[in-house]
Amino acid sequence: MGRVQIKRIYEPPTPSDGFRVLVDRLWPRGISKERAGLHLWMKTIGPSNELRRWFGHDPKRWMEFQRRYRVELHEHATELHDLRSRARKGTVTLLFGARDVEHNEAVVLRDILIKKDADG
């Protein structure tokens, strides 16, 4: 089993990133596609526009954001399966644009991918 890690897209790519996947619905400001060094942009797996606006990266809304986002992710079983398959083969880095490294969709996705793998 590889690893699932998270990283801000503004940090430079490194060989230890493995397969780099942007999980934001919107393209991050001020970064070119070349500089991003992506293998894949999974914009559909990002939180809905409504959920993203409601959350606004307010830590007080973090618990409810996680709950609502997990509900949304039920509609993206194929994408989650693809990420799990890649993670079994090597490192997957989930990229995000938010400044807050503790309260964003990549944290939720990483936790889901790691937990599911632990459960088999």
N, C-alpha and C positions, 0 to 999 in steps of 0.2 A: 504494500500500500504506500502510495506517495503521500504528499502533504497537501493540505488546503491552507493557504495563507492569504492575508489581505494586505493591501498596500495602496497608498494614494497614487493616483495616476501621474501626479506631478513629480513623484520621485523617479529618478532615472531607472530604466530597465537594467536588470543584472542577470547573469546566467542562472543564478539560483532561483529566479522567478518561475522557471519552467514555462508552462502554458499560461499565457496572460489573457485574461478575460475581463473586459469592461462590463460591469453589471449595472451601470447607470442608464436610465431611460433617455437622458439628455447628454449630448456630447459636452465634455468639460470645457469651460472657457479657457482660451489662451493656450491650448495645446494642439499641436499639429498631429495628424495621423502618423507621420514618420516618427516624431518624438515619442508618441505613445507606445510604440513597439508592440502593438496588439497582435494576437493571433485570432481573436474573435471579439465581436461586440454583441453581447446578448441584451439588447435594449428592452426586449419584451419581458425579461425576468425582473427588471427593476420595478420598484413600487409604482402603482398607478399615479397619474398626475394629481388626482384628488387626494390620495394618501400622502404623497410627497408634500403637497402644499399644506395639508392639515398638520403634519408633523413639524415642518419647519425647523428640524434639528433641535427641537426643544427637549432637553433631557427630562423634563417633567412628563412629557408624553411618550417617553421611550418604551415603557412596558406595554402600553396600549398600541403603539406603533408596531411592535414586534408581533403582537397578537393579530392585528389586522393584516400585516404583511404576510404572515404565515397562512392566513386564510386565502389571500390572493395567490400565493404560491401553489395552492392545490390545483389551480388551472394550468400550471407549468410543469407537470410531472415529466414530460419529455425532456425539457431543458435540464431539470434537476438530475435526471437519469444520465444525460450526456456528461454533465459535470462530474458526477460520481464515477462514471466509467473512465474519464480522463484522469481523475485523482487516483484511481487504482493503478494506473500505469506510470504515474510520476507526479511531480509537483504541479499544482494549479494555483495561480495567484489571481484572486478576485480583486479587481481594480475599481476604485471609486474616486469621486471628485470632492466629496465633502471635506471640510476642514476638521470636523469632529471625527477622530479616529475610533471612538468608542461607541458612538450612536449613529450608525448608518446601516444601509441594507446589506453591505458586504459582511458585516459582523453576524447578522441574522443568517445569511446564506451559509457562511462558514460553519456556524454552529449546527445548522440543519444537516449539512453534508457530513460533518464529522460524527454527529449522533447517529444518523442513519447507517453509516458504515459500521459503527460500533455495535449496532443492533443486528447487523448482518444484512 
